Amino acid sequence: MIEVITDIKTSITSEHLQEMRRTPFFHLFKMFYEGKIEKKDATKSTKTLLKLISSYDKVTDAFVIGGVHLKLIVDDVCLIFGFKKNGKLIMPLYPKGYSEVETRFVRTHFKDHTLLHKNAIIDSLLWAFVPLVEELDEKEKISWAHAVHYHLMANIKKHLNKPTSVSSCVLLLGYWFCEHVNVIEQLPGYEKRFPRAAKWSFLKLNDYMDNKSIDNMESSK
């Protein structure tokens, strides 16, 4: 996200910003656009995230942190990424790998593509998401907090025996962990920042978690 916004920042006009304010993603976009989060603080560590994914207990539908069962809920997504909770539910999406999206928009703009690469739309995009972004007015009616939560948790449950296969916004797990477990200090001056993702540094988290066990963590809840 940081690299994409950096590349296009000089091309973003006041009209673009006005339109972005109408979207459910404005708070998240603004955090990067205004430079309130640095790349080093938003760079994930696979090792750290694998520890968090592996702590998930399917029976209780919770992550076991230091012996305490903690649930990741939709409200966490709202606070961490600034998404609204109200709106239409869109679970599930088309299956992963689904490429039979056939609409006038797709035929016009992507008729020669089997996968949308960044040279076509600045970043890669699964076909499953195309119907959701095609009608721009429709995106405001969707509960993106529910969507992110559903697809991350569904992915974790599906790949619990192979955590490296988990996708679907795994960065959320790191921010959620920082919010609920007292392991690192918040970034100075950002204690009341919203979205709450701006309060935390993955660089600090990764350094702290390098040789730590989830079993020895102490929940703040």
TORPA-4810 file (N, C-alpha, C, O; in nm, 3 decimals):
<nodes>
NODE_1_0.082_-0.120_0.000_0.000_0.000_0.000_0.086_0.126_0.000_0.060_0.219_-0.076_M
NODE_2_0.189_0.128_0.085_0.277_0.245_0.093_0.345_0.271_-0.041_0.351_0.386_-0.086_I
NODE_3_0.395_0.166_-0.104_0.465_0.182_-0.231_0.370_0.230_-0.340_0.406_0.315_-0.421_E
NODE_4_0.250_0.175_-0.342_0.151_0.214_-0.443_0.116_0.361_-0.428_0.117_0.435_-0.526_V
NODE_5_0.084_0.404_-0.305_0.045_0.543_-0.283_0.162_0.637_-0.310_0.141_0.747_-0.362_I
NODE_6_0.283_0.596_-0.276_0.401_0.679_-0.305_0.416_0.700_-0.455_0.448_0.810_-0.501_T
NODE_7_0.391_0.594_-0.532_0.405_0.602_-0.678_0.302_0.696_-0.741_0.331_0.763_-0.839_D
NODE_8_0.182_0.700_-0.684_0.075_0.777_-0.747_0.043_0.907_-0.675_-0.043_0.983_-0.719_I
NODE_9_0.111_0.935_-0.565_0.075_1.048_-0.479_0.073_1.180_-0.555_-0.019_1.260_-0.536_K
NODE_10_0.172_1.204_-0.639_0.178_1.331_-0.711_0.066_1.345_-0.813_0.037_1.455_-0.861_T
NODE_11_0.003_1.233_-0.846_-0.106_1.236_-0.944_-0.242_1.247_-0.879_-0.343_1.266_-0.947_S
NODE_12_-0.246_1.237_-0.746_-0.373_1.243_-0.675_-0.417_1.389_-0.661_-0.343_1.471_-0.608_I
NODE_13_-0.535_1.419_-0.709_-0.588_1.555_-0.706_-0.686_1.572_-0.591_-0.721_1.476_-0.523_T
NODE_14_-0.728_1.695_-0.568_-0.827_1.722_-0.464_-0.958_1.652_-0.496_-1.032_1.612_-0.405_S
NODE_15_-0.987_1.636_-0.626_-1.108_1.565_-0.666_-1.099_1.417_-0.629_-1.197_1.357_-0.585_E
NODE_16_-0.980_1.359_-0.647_-0.960_1.220_-0.608_-0.982_1.203_-0.458_-1.049_1.109_-0.414_H
NODE_17_-0.926_1.295_-0.380_-0.940_1.287_-0.235_-1.086_1.301_-0.193_-1.132_1.235_-0.100_L
NODE_18_-1.157_1.388_-0.262_-1.299_1.406_-0.232_-1.377_1.277_-0.257_-1.464_1.240_-0.179_Q
NODE_19_-1.344_1.209_-0.367_-1.410_1.082_-0.397_-1.369_0.973_-0.298_-1.451_0.890_-0.259_E
NODE_20_-1.242_0.974_-0.258_-1.195_0.875_-0.162_-1.267_0.889_-0.028_-1.290_0.790_0.041_M
NODE_21_-1.303_1.012_0.007_-1.374_1.034_0.134_-1.510_0.965_0.135_-1.567_0.937_0.241_R
NODE_22_-1.562_0.938_0.018_-1.693_0.872_0.007_-1.681_0.721_0.020_-1.782_0.651_0.031_R
NODE_23_-1.559_0.670_0.019_-1.540_0.525_0.022_-1.521_0.475_0.165_-1.488_0.553_0.254_T
NODE_24_-1.542_0.346_0.187_-1.521_0.287_0.320_-1.373_0.277_0.357_-1.340_0.244_0.471_P
NODE_25_-1.284_0.306_0.262_-1.141_0.285_0.284_-1.065_0.414_0.312_-0.942_0.413_0.321_F
NODE_26_-1.137_0.526_0.327_-1.068_0.655_0.335_-0.975_0.664_0.456_-0.864_0.715_0.443_F
NODE_27_-1.018_0.618_0.572_-0.934_0.627_0.692_-0.803_0.552_0.672_-0.696_0.600_0.711_H
NODE_28_-0.812_0.434_0.612_-0.692_0.353_0.588_-0.604_0.420_0.483_-0.482_0.428_0.499_L
NODE_29_-0.666_0.467_0.376_-0.593_0.535_0.269_-0.522_0.660_0.323_-0.405_0.684_0.293_F
NODE_30_-0.593_0.738_0.403_-0.540_0.863_0.457_-0.417_0.839_0.544_-0.324_0.919_0.544_K
NODE_31_-0.419_0.729_0.617_-0.308_0.695_0.705_-0.178_0.683_0.626_-0.072_0.729_0.671_M
NODE_32_-0.186_0.622_0.508_-0.068_0.606_0.422_-0.040_0.733_0.342_0.075_0.774_0.326_F
NODE_33_-0.146_0.795_0.292_-0.131_0.914_0.208_-0.063_1.028_0.283_0.020_1.099_0.226_Y
NODE_34_-0.096_1.045_0.410_-0.038_1.153_0.490_0.094_1.114_0.555_0.152_1.192_0.631_E
NODE_35_0.141_0.993_0.525_0.270_0.949_0.576_0.272_0.925_0.726_0.377_0.939_0.790_G
NODE_36_0.157_0.888_0.782_0.150_0.865_0.927_0.196_0.725_0.966_0.198_0.690_1.084_K
NODE_37_0.231_0.647_0.867_0.287_0.515_0.894_0.401_0.491_0.795_0.384_0.511_0.675_I
NODE_38_0.515_0.450_0.845_0.632_0.428_0.761_0.639_0.283_0.715_0.583_0.193_0.778_E
NODE_39_0.709_0.263_0.605_0.718_0.128_0.548_0.777_0.029_0.648_0.728_-0.084_0.657_K
NODE_40_0.879_0.069_0.721_0.943_-0.023_0.817_0.847_-0.066_0.927_0.860_-0.175_0.982_K
NODE_41_0.751_0.020_0.959_0.656_-0.012_1.065_0.538_-0.095_1.014_0.460_-0.146_1.094_D
NODE_42_0.526_-0.108_0.883_0.414_-0.183_0.826_0.462_-0.306_0.749_0.384_-0.367_0.675_A
NODE_43_0.589_-0.342_0.767_0.644_-0.458_0.697_0.630_-0.581_0.785_0.687_-0.588_0.894_T
NODE_44_0.555_-0.677_0.738_0.525_-0.795_0.819_0.645_-0.888_0.831_0.737_-0.887_0.749_K
NODE_45_0.640_-0.969_0.935_0.737_-1.077_0.953_0.660_-1.208_0.943_0.571_-1.234_1.023_S
NODE_46_0.695_-1.289_0.845_0.626_-1.417_0.828_0.639_-1.502_0.954_0.545_-1.571_0.993_T
NODE_47_0.755_-1.497_1.016_0.780_-1.577_1.136_0.683_-1.539_1.248_0.626_-1.627_1.314_K
NODE_48_0.665_-1.410_1.269_0.573_-1.363_1.373_0.430_-1.403_1.344_0.359_-1.452_1.432_T
NODE_49_0.387_-1.382_1.220_0.249_-1.413_1.183_0.220_-1.562_1.188_0.109_-1.603_1.222_L
NODE_50_0.319_-1.644_1.154_0.300_-1.789_1.162_0.279_-1.833_1.307_0.201_-1.924_1.334_L
NODE_51_0.348_-1.768_1.399_0.328_-1.799_1.541_0.185_-1.768_1.582_0.122_-1.846_1.655_K
NODE_52_0.134_-1.655_1.537_-0.002_-1.615_1.573_-0.105_-1.708_1.511_-0.200_-1.749_1.577_L
NODE_53_-0.087_-1.740_1.384_-0.180_-1.830_1.316_-0.182_-1.967_1.384_-0.288_-2.026_1.403_I
NODE_54_-0.066_-2.015_1.421_-0.054_-2.148_1.482_-0.115_-2.153_1.622_-0.140_-2.261_1.675_S
NODE_55_-0.139_-2.037_1.682_-0.198_-2.034_1.816_-0.350_-2.047_1.814_-0.414_-2.053_1.918_S
NODE_56_-0.407_-2.051_1.693_-0.553_-2.058_1.681_-0.604_-2.196_1.723_-0.551_-2.299_1.683_Y
NODE_57_-0.710_-2.194_1.804_-0.775_-2.317_1.851_-0.913_-2.327_1.787_-1.002_-2.246_1.815_D
NODE_58_-0.930_-2.426_1.700_-1.053_-2.439_1.623_-1.173_-2.468_1.712_-1.285_-2.426_1.681_K
NODE_59_-1.152_-2.540_1.821_-1.263_-2.579_1.909_-1.328_-2.456_1.974_-1.450_-2.445_1.979_V
NODE_60_-1.246_-2.366_2.023_-1.298_-2.246_2.090_-1.309_-2.126_1.996_-1.358_-2.020_2.036_T
NODE_61_-1.262_-2.142_1.872_-1.262_-2.033_1.775_-1.190_-1.911_1.832_-1.239_-1.798_1.824_D
NODE_62_-1.074_-1.935_1.890_-0.998_-1.828_1.954_-0.848_-1.857_1.943_-0.807_-1.970_1.916_A
NODE_63_-0.769_-1.754_1.966_-0.623_-1.769_1.968_-0.579_-1.785_2.113_-0.621_-1.709_2.200_F
NODE_64_-0.496_-1.883_2.138_-0.452_-1.910_2.275_-0.319_-1.838_2.299_-0.214_-1.880_2.251_V
NODE_65_-0.326_-1.728_2.375_-0.210_-1.644_2.402_-0.178_-1.653_2.551_-0.255_-1.605_2.635_I
NODE_66_-0.066_-1.713_2.584_-0.029_-1.726_2.725_-0.134_-1.797_2.807_-0.155_-1.765_2.924_G
NODE_67_-0.201_-1.894_2.746_-0.302_-1.971_2.817_-0.440_-1.908_2.818_-0.535_-1.968_2.867_G
NODE_68_-0.452_-1.787_2.763_-0.581_-1.717_2.758_-0.637_-1.724_2.616_-0.564_-1.705_2.519_V
NODE_69_-0.767_-1.752_2.604_-0.832_-1.761_2.474_-0.885_-1.623_2.433_-0.973_-1.568_2.498_H
NODE_70_-0.830_-1.570_2.325_-0.870_-1.438_2.275_-0.932_-1.451_2.137_-0.875_-1.516_2.048_L
NODE_71_-1.047_-1.390_2.118_-1.114_-1.394_1.989_-1.085_-1.267_1.908_-1.078_-1.158_1.964_K
NODE_72_-1.068_-1.284_1.780_-1.058_-1.171_1.689_-1.199_-1.146_1.637_-1.257_-1.233_1.572_L
NODE_73_-1.254_-1.029_1.665_-1.393_-1.001_1.628_-1.400_-0.888_1.525_-1.301_-0.821_1.496_I
NODE_74_-1.518_-0.870_1.470_-1.538_-0.769_1.365_-1.504_-0.629_1.415_-1.450_-0.548_1.340_V
NODE_75_-1.536_-0.601_1.541_-1.505_-0.469_1.596_-1.355_-0.440_1.592_-1.314_-0.324_1.578_D
NODE_76_-1.274_-0.543_1.604_-1.128_-0.524_1.595_-1.090_-0.471_1.457_-1.005_-0.382_1.446_D
NODE_77_-1.153_-0.524_1.354_-1.125_-0.480_1.217_-1.163_-0.333_1.201_-1.090_-0.255_1.140_V
NODE_78_-1.278_-0.296_1.257_-1.325_-0.157_1.249_-1.224_-0.061_1.310_-1.190_0.041_1.251_C
NODE_79_-1.175_-0.095_1.428_-1.084_-0.006_1.500_-0.944_-0.004_1.439_-0.880_0.101_1.434_L
NODE_80_-0.898_-0.118_1.392_-0.761_-0.129_1.340_-0.748_-0.068_1.201_-0.649_0.000_1.172_I
NODE_81_-0.846_-0.090_1.115_-0.839_-0.041_0.977_-0.933_0.075_0.947_-0.926_0.135_0.840_F
NODE_82_-1.023_0.107_1.041_-1.113_0.219_1.019_-1.231_0.187_0.931_-1.294_0.279_0.876_G
NODE_83_-1.263_0.060_0.915_-1.378_0.021_0.833_-1.507_0.026_0.915_-1.506_-0.002_1.034_F
NODE_84_-1.617_0.062_0.850_-1.746_0.060_0.916_-1.801_-0.082_0.921_-1.771_-0.165_0.835_K
NODE_85_-1.881_-0.108_1.024_-1.935_-0.243_1.041_-2.067_-0.261_0.970_-2.102_-0.373_0.930_K
NODE_86_-2.141_-0.153_0.953_-2.273_-0.165_0.890_-2.259_-0.184_0.739_-2.161_-0.140_0.679_N
NODE_87_-2.357_-0.249_0.681_-2.356_-0.270_0.536_-2.389_-0.412_0.497_-2.416_-0.497_0.581_G
NODE_88_-2.387_-0.434_0.368_-2.422_-0.565_0.311_-2.310_-0.665_0.333_-2.192_-0.632_0.317_K
NODE_89_-2.347_-0.787_0.370_-2.249_-0.893_0.387_-2.222_-0.959_0.252_-2.316_-0.981_0.175_L
NODE_90_-2.096_-0.990_0.222_-2.060_-1.044_0.090_-1.984_-1.175_0.103_-1.902_-1.207_0.016_I
NODE_91_-2.010_-1.252_0.209_-1.939_-1.378_0.228_-2.025_-1.493_0.176_-2.146_-1.492_0.198_M
NODE_92_-1.967_-1.591_0.108_-1.828_-1.591_0.065_-1.811_-1.523_-0.070_-1.908_-1.497_-0.140_P
NODE_93_-1.687_-1.496_-0.106_-1.654_-1.447_-0.239_-1.654_-1.564_-0.335_-1.678_-1.678_-0.294_L
NODE_94_-1.628_-1.537_-0.460_-1.607_-1.646_-0.554_-1.487_-1.727_-0.507_-1.397_-1.671_-0.444_Y
NODE_95_-1.481_-1.854_-0.536_-1.369_-1.938_-0.492_-1.236_-1.883_-0.543_-1.229_-1.821_-0.648_P
NODE_96_-1.130_-1.908_-0.464_-0.997_-1.866_-0.506_-0.961_-1.929_-0.640_-0.980_-2.049_-0.660_K
NODE_97_-0.909_-1.847_-0.729_-0.873_-1.900_-0.860_-0.985_-1.887_-0.961_-0.966_-1.913_-1.080_G
NODE_98_-1.102_-1.848_-0.913_-1.217_-1.833_-1.002_-1.189_-1.727_-1.106_-1.149_-1.615_-1.072_Y
NODE_99_-1.208_-1.760_-1.232_-1.175_-1.664_-1.337_-1.284_-1.654_-1.443_-1.258_-1.618_-1.557_S
NODE_100_-1.405_-1.687_-1.403_-1.515_-1.682_-1.498_-1.599_-1.556_-1.483_-1.718_-1.556_-1.516_E
NODE_101_-1.537_-1.449_-1.432_-1.611_-1.324_-1.419_-1.633_-1.267_-1.559_-1.538_-1.232_-1.628_V
NODE_102_-1.757_-1.259_-1.599_-1.789_-1.216_-1.735_-1.891_-1.102_-1.729_-2.011_-1.126_-1.719_E
NODE_103_-1.841_-0.980_-1.735_-1.927_-0.863_-1.735_-1.878_-0.767_-1.842_-1.770_-0.786_-1.898_T
NODE_104_-1.958_-0.665_-1.871_-1.918_-0.568_-1.972_-1.789_-0.497_-1.932_-1.703_-0.470_-2.016_R
NODE_105_-1.776_-0.466_-1.803_-1.656_-0.400_-1.751_-1.532_-0.485_-1.777_-1.430_-0.434_-1.825_F
NODE_106_-1.540_-0.614_-1.746_-1.427_-0.705_-1.766_-1.396_-0.721_-1.914_-1.280_-0.718_-1.954_V
NODE_107_-1.500_-0.739_-1.994_-1.477_-0.757_-2.139_-1.412_-0.633_-2.200_-1.329_-0.645_-2.291_R
NODE_108_-1.449_-0.516_-2.151_-1.397_-0.392_-2.208_-1.252_-0.366_-2.167_-1.170_-0.328_-2.251_T
NODE_109_-1.222_-0.385_-2.040_-1.092_-0.343_-1.988_-0.989_-0.455_-1.971_-0.869_-0.430_-1.972_H
NODE_110_-1.037_-0.579_-1.956_-0.943_-0.687_-1.924_-0.967_-0.812_-2.009_-0.948_-0.924_-1.961_F
NODE_111_-1.009_-0.795_-2.131_-1.045_-0.909_-2.214_-0.926_-1.001_-2.245_-0.944_-1.119_-2.272_K
NODE_112_-0.805_-0.947_-2.240_-0.686_-1.028_-2.272_-0.611_-1.076_-2.148_-0.500_-1.126_-2.159_D
NODE_113_-0.671_-1.060_-2.030_-0.604_-1.095_-1.905_-0.665_-1.219_-1.841_-0.787_-1.235_-1.837_H
NODE_114_-0.578_-1.306_-1.790_-0.625_-1.417_-1.708_-0.601_-1.387_-1.561_-0.667_-1.445_-1.474_T
NODE_115_-0.507_-1.296_-1.531_-0.481_-1.247_-1.396_-0.451_-1.099_-1.407_-0.376_-1.057_-1.494_L
NODE_116_-0.510_-1.020_-1.318_-0.489_-0.876_-1.325_-0.360_-0.837_-1.254_-0.354_-0.835_-1.132_L
NODE_117_-0.257_-0.807_-1.333_-0.128_-0.768_-1.276_-0.121_-0.617_-1.257_-0.205_-0.543_-1.307_H
NODE_118_-0.019_-0.573_-1.182_-0.010_-0.432_-1.149_0.013_-0.342_-1.270_-0.018_-0.223_-1.265_K
NODE_119_0.065_-0.398_-1.379_0.080_-0.314_-1.498_-0.054_-0.284_-1.562_-0.065_-0.199_-1.650_N
NODE_120_-0.158_-0.356_-1.517_-0.292_-0.331_-1.568_-0.371_-0.243_-1.472_-0.447_-0.157_-1.515_A
NODE_121_-0.354_-0.265_-1.341_-0.433_-0.190_-1.243_-0.351_-0.142_-1.124_-0.408_-0.111_-1.019_I
NODE_122_-0.218_-0.134_-1.137_-0.124_-0.089_-1.035_-0.095_-0.195_-0.930_0.013_-0.195_-0.872_I
NODE_123_-0.187_-0.286_-0.905_-0.160_-0.394_-0.811_-0.237_-0.516_-0.858_-0.332_-0.504_-0.935_D
NODE_124_-0.196_-0.635_-0.812_-0.265_-0.756_-0.855_-0.399_-0.767_-0.784_-0.417_-0.717_-0.673_S
NODE_125_-0.493_-0.833_-0.848_-0.628_-0.845_-0.795_-0.687_-0.979_-0.836_-0.685_-1.015_-0.953_L
NODE_126_-0.738_-1.052_-0.737_-0.804_-1.179_-0.769_-0.933_-1.151_-0.844_-1.002_-1.052_-0.818_L
NODE_127_-0.966_-1.240_-0.936_-1.091_-1.226_-1.010_-1.210_-1.221_-0.914_-1.312_-1.159_-0.944_W
NODE_128_-1.197_-1.287_-0.800_-1.307_-1.292_-0.704_-1.350_-1.153_-0.658_-1.465_-1.134_-0.618_A
NODE_129_-1.258_-1.056_-0.664_-1.291_-0.923_-0.614_-1.345_-0.830_-0.723_-1.398_-0.723_-0.693_F
NODE_130_-1.331_-0.869_-0.848_-1.371_-0.782_-0.958_-1.516_-0.737_-0.948_-1.543_-0.618_-0.962_V
NODE_131_-1.612_-0.828_-0.923_-1.752_-0.783_-0.914_-1.776_-0.684_-0.802_-1.872_-0.607_-0.807_P
NODE_132_-1.690_-0.683_-0.701_-1.710_-0.595_-0.586_-1.660_-0.455_-0.612_-1.708_-0.360_-0.549_L
NODE_133_-1.565_-0.437_-0.702_-1.510_-0.305_-0.728_-1.560_-0.248_-0.861_-1.536_-0.131_-0.892_V
NODE_134_-1.629_-0.330_-0.938_-1.675_-0.283_-1.068_-1.773_-0.168_-1.055_-1.757_-0.066_-1.121_E
NODE_135_-1.873_-0.185_-0.970_-1.970_-0.079_-0.947_-1.924_0.002_-0.826_-1.943_-0.040_-0.712_E
NODE_136_-1.864_0.117_-0.851_-1.803_0.193_-0.743_-1.904_0.236_-0.637_-1.871_0.242_-0.519_L
NODE_137_-2.026_0.267_-0.680_-2.126_0.309_-0.583_-2.165_0.196_-0.489_-2.207_0.221_-0.376_D
NODE_138_-2.150_0.073_-0.535_-2.190_-0.042_-0.454_-2.095_-0.065_-0.337_-2.136_-0.120_-0.235_E
NODE_139_-1.971_-0.025_-0.351_-1.873_-0.055_-0.245_-1.909_0.010_-0.113_-1.871_-0.038_-0.007_K
NODE_140_-1.983_0.124_-0.120_-2.022_0.193_0.001_-2.127_0.116_0.079_-2.146_0.141_0.198_E
NODE_141_-2.194_0.023_0.013_-2.303_-0.051_0.078_-2.255_-0.180_0.143_-2.334_-0.252_0.205_K
NODE_142_-2.126_-0.210_0.130_-2.072_-0.337_0.178_-2.007_-0.321_0.316_-1.941_-0.220_0.342_I
NODE_143_-2.026_-0.418_0.402_-1.958_-0.419_0.531_-1.820_-0.481_0.512_-1.803_-0.603_0.519_S
NODE_144_-1.721_-0.396_0.487_-1.586_-0.446_0.461_-1.522_-0.501_0.588_-1.434_-0.587_0.580_W
NODE_145_-1.564_-0.454_0.703_-1.512_-0.509_0.829_-1.551_-0.655_0.842_-1.468_-0.739_0.878_A
NODE_146_-1.677_-0.686_0.812_-1.722_-0.826_0.815_-1.649_-0.908_0.709_-1.610_-1.022_0.735_H
NODE_147_-1.631_-0.851_0.591_-1.568_-0.924_0.482_-1.424_-0.962_0.516_-1.383_-1.076_0.497_A
NODE_148_-1.348_-0.865_0.566_-1.208_-0.891_0.603_-1.200_-0.996_0.713_-1.120_-1.088_0.707_V
NODE_149_-1.285_-0.979_0.814_-1.285_-1.074_0.926_-1.320_-1.214_0.880_-1.253_-1.311_0.915_H
NODE_150_-1.426_-1.224_0.801_-1.472_-1.356_0.755_-1.365_-1.428_0.675_-1.336_-1.545_0.700_Y
NODE_151_-1.305_-1.360_0.580_-1.212_-1.427_0.489_-1.079_-1.459_0.557_-1.016_-1.560_0.524_H
NODE_152_-1.036_-1.377_0.650_-0.914_-1.410_0.724_-0.937_-1.533_0.812_-0.858_-1.627_0.810_L
NODE_153_-1.047_-1.533_0.887_-1.074_-1.645_0.977_-1.102_-1.773_0.899_-1.059_-1.881_0.940_M
NODE_154_-1.172_-1.762_0.788_-1.200_-1.880_0.705_-1.070_-1.939_0.651_-1.054_-2.061_0.643_A
NODE_155_-0.977_-1.851_0.615_-0.847_-1.894_0.563_-0.765_-1.964_0.670_-0.700_-2.065_0.645_N
NODE_156_-0.768_-1.909_0.790_-0.694_-1.969_0.902_-0.748_-2.108_0.933_-0.671_-2.202_0.952_I
NODE_157_-0.879_-2.121_0.937_-0.941_-2.251_0.967_-0.909_-2.353_0.857_-0.885_-2.470_0.885_K
NODE_158_-0.910_-2.307_0.735_-0.886_-2.397_0.622_-0.742_-2.446_0.619_-0.716_-2.562_0.584_K
NODE_159_-0.648_-2.360_0.655_-0.505_-2.394_0.641_-0.435_-2.407_0.776_-0.315_-2.384_0.787_H
NODE_160_-0.510_-2.446_0.878_-0.451_-2.454_1.011_-0.333_-2.551_1.016_-0.239_-2.532_1.093_L
NODE_161_-0.338_-2.655_0.934_-0.229_-2.752_0.930_-0.114_-2.708_0.840_-0.008_-2.771_0.836_N
NODE_162_-0.137_-2.599_0.767_-0.033_-2.544_0.680_-0.042_-2.391_0.685_-0.087_-2.328_0.589_K
NODE_163_0.000_-2.331_0.796_-0.014_-2.187_0.817_0.046_-2.099_0.708_0.000_-1.987_0.686_P
NODE_164_0.147_-2.149_0.639_0.211_-2.069_0.534_0.116_-2.042_0.418_0.143_-1.954_0.335_T
NODE_165_0.006_-2.116_0.410_-0.090_-2.098_0.300_-0.197_-1.994_0.333_-0.278_-1.960_0.247_S
NODE_166_-0.197_-1.944_0.456_-0.298_-1.847_0.496_-0.270_-1.712_0.429_-0.158_-1.662_0.432_V
NODE_167_-0.374_-1.655_0.369_-0.363_-1.523_0.308_-0.477_-1.438_0.364_-0.517_-1.456_0.479_S
NODE_168_-0.529_-1.347_0.285_-0.645_-1.266_0.326_-0.614_-1.173_0.443_-0.666_-1.191_0.553_S
NODE_169_-0.530_-1.075_0.420_-0.505_-0.968_0.515_-0.450_-1.016_0.649_-0.503_-0.982_0.755_C
NODE_170_-0.344_-1.095_0.644_-0.285_-1.148_0.768_-0.220_-1.039_0.853_-0.197_-1.061_0.972_V
NODE_171_-0.191_-0.923_0.796_-0.136_-0.813_0.875_-0.228_-0.776_0.990_-0.182_-0.730_1.095_L
NODE_172_-0.357_-0.795_0.971_-0.454_-0.766_1.075_-0.419_-0.838_1.205_-0.435_-0.782_1.314_L
NODE_173_-0.372_-0.961_1.193_-0.337_-1.040_1.311_-0.229_-0.972_1.396_-0.237_-0.971_1.519_L
NODE_174_-0.129_-0.916_1.330_-0.022_-0.849_1.402_-0.072_-0.728_1.479_-0.037_-0.709_1.596_G
NODE_175_-0.154_-0.647_1.414_-0.210_-0.529_1.480_-0.303_-0.570_1.594_-0.300_-0.511_1.702_Y
NODE_176_-0.384_-0.672_1.570_-0.475_-0.723_1.673_-0.395_-0.771_1.794_-0.434_-0.744_1.908_W
NODE_177_-0.287_-0.841_1.770_-0.202_-0.891_1.878_-0.148_-0.776_1.962_-0.149_-0.782_2.085_F
NODE_178_-0.100_-0.671_1.896_-0.048_-0.555_1.967_-0.156_-0.488_2.052_-0.129_-0.440_2.162_C
NODE_179_-0.278_-0.486_2.000_-0.389_-0.423_2.072_-0.426_-0.499_2.199_-0.468_-0.438_2.297_E
NODE_180_-0.412_-0.630_2.196_-0.464_-0.712_2.305_-0.358_-0.770_2.399_-0.391_-0.823_2.505_H
NODE_181_-0.232_-0.759_2.361_-0.125_-0.818_2.443_-0.017_-0.712_2.468_0.031_-0.648_2.375_V
NODE_182_0.020_-0.696_2.594_0.119_-0.594_2.629_0.261_-0.643_2.603_0.327_-0.696_2.693_N
NODE_183_0.307_-0.626_2.480_0.442_-0.671_2.449_0.533_-0.559_2.399_0.654_-0.563_2.422_V
NODE_184_0.477_-0.459_2.332_0.558_-0.347_2.283_0.487_-0.215_2.313_0.366_-0.212_2.335_I
NODE_185_0.564_-0.107_2.314_0.509_0.026_2.337_0.449_0.080_2.207_0.495_0.049_2.098_E
NODE_186_0.346_0.161_2.222_0.288_0.228_2.106_0.386_0.333_2.055_0.471_0.381_2.129_Q
NODE_187_0.374_0.367_1.928_0.462_0.468_1.870_0.439_0.602_1.941_0.324_0.642_1.959_L
NODE_188_0.544_0.671_1.982_0.531_0.798_2.055_0.449_0.900_1.976_0.474_0.925_1.859_P
NODE_189_0.350_0.958_2.044_0.265_1.057_1.980_0.149_0.999_1.902_0.065_1.073_1.850_G
NODE_190_0.142_0.867_1.894_0.038_0.802_1.816_-0.059_0.723_1.904_-0.139_0.644_1.853_Y
NODE_191_-0.052_0.744_2.036_-0.131_0.663_2.128_-0.281_0.669_2.103_-0.352_0.572_2.127_E
NODE_192_-0.330_0.782_2.054_-0.473_0.798_2.029_-0.505_0.798_1.879_-0.611_0.844_1.837_K
NODE_193_-0.414_0.747_1.802_-0.429_0.749_1.656_-0.541_0.657_1.609_-0.562_0.549_1.665_R
NODE_194_-0.612_0.700_1.505_-0.714_0.618_1.439_-0.696_0.632_1.289_-0.678_0.743_1.238_F
NODE_195_-0.700_0.519_1.216_-0.717_0.381_1.262_-0.601_0.337_1.353_-0.491_0.392_1.347_P
NODE_196_-0.628_0.239_1.436_-0.531_0.198_1.537_-0.407_0.130_1.479_-0.307_0.113_1.549_R
NODE_197_-0.413_0.093_1.353_-0.295_0.034_1.289_-0.177_0.130_1.294_-0.061_0.088_1.296_A
NODE_198_-0.207_0.261_1.295_-0.101_0.362_1.295_-0.028_0.371_1.428_0.075_0.438_1.438_A
NODE_199_-0.081_0.305_1.531_-0.022_0.313_1.665_0.095_0.218_1.684_0.173_0.232_1.778_K
NODE_200_0.107_0.120_1.593_0.199_0.009_1.619_0.306_-0.006_1.512_0.285_0.026_1.395_W
NODE_201_0.421_-0.055_1.554_0.532_-0.079_1.462_0.559_-0.229_1.449_0.589_-0.296_1.548_S
NODE_202_0.547_-0.280_1.328_0.579_-0.421_1.304_0.728_-0.446_1.324_0.769_-0.557_1.357_F
NODE_203_0.810_-0.343_1.303_0.954_-0.357_1.325_0.981_-0.390_1.472_1.059_-0.480_1.503_L
NODE_204_0.915_-0.316_1.561_0.930_-0.343_1.705_0.872_-0.479_1.741_0.932_-0.554_1.818_K
NODE_205_0.756_-0.510_1.685_0.691_-0.638_1.715_0.777_-0.755_1.669_0.795_-0.852_1.742_L
NODE_206_0.830_-0.744_1.548_0.912_-0.852_1.494_1.038_-0.874_1.576_1.079_-0.988_1.601_N
NODE_207_1.101_-0.763_1.619_1.221_-0.774_1.702_1.189_-0.842_1.835_1.264_-0.927_1.883_D
NODE_208_1.075_-0.803_1.893_1.037_-0.860_2.023_1.004_-1.008_2.012_1.041_-1.088_2.098_Y
NODE_209_0.933_-1.044_1.905_0.882_-1.180_1.891_0.984_-1.278_1.837_0.958_-1.398_1.832_M
NODE_210_1.100_-1.230_1.797_1.197_-1.314_1.726_1.225_-1.446_1.797_1.224_-1.551_1.733_D
NODE_211_1.250_-1.441_1.925_1.282_-1.564_1.999_1.184_-1.590_2.113_1.218_-1.655_2.212_N
NODE_212_1.062_-1.537_2.098_0.962_-1.553_2.203_0.860_-1.660_2.165_0.837_-1.688_2.048_K
NODE_213_0.799_-1.718_2.268_0.694_-1.817_2.249_0.558_-1.755_2.282_0.546_-1.682_2.380_S
NODE_214_0.458_-1.784_2.200_0.322_-1.735_2.225_0.273_-1.782_2.362_0.196_-1.711_2.428_I
NODE_215_0.315_-1.899_2.402_0.269_-1.956_2.529_0.309_-1.873_2.650_0.246_-1.881_2.755_D
NODE_216_0.414_-1.793_2.635_0.464_-1.715_2.748_0.417_-1.570_2.748_0.458_-1.490_2.832_N
NODE_217_0.330_-1.536_2.652_0.279_-1.399_2.644_0.170_-1.378_2.749_0.104_-1.472_2.793_M
NODE_218_0.152_-1.252_2.788_0.048_-1.220_2.886_-0.054_-1.128_2.823_-0.022_-1.017_2.781_E
NODE_219_-0.178_-1.174_2.817_-0.285_-1.095_2.757_-0.320_-0.977_2.846_-0.313_-0.985_2.968_S
NODE_220_-0.358_-0.866_2.781_-0.401_-0.748_2.856_-0.551_-0.751_2.879_-0.607_-0.659_2.938_S
NODE_221_-0.617_-0.859_2.830_-0.762_-0.871_2.844_-0.799_-0.966_2.956_-0.917_-0.988_2.982_K
</nodes>
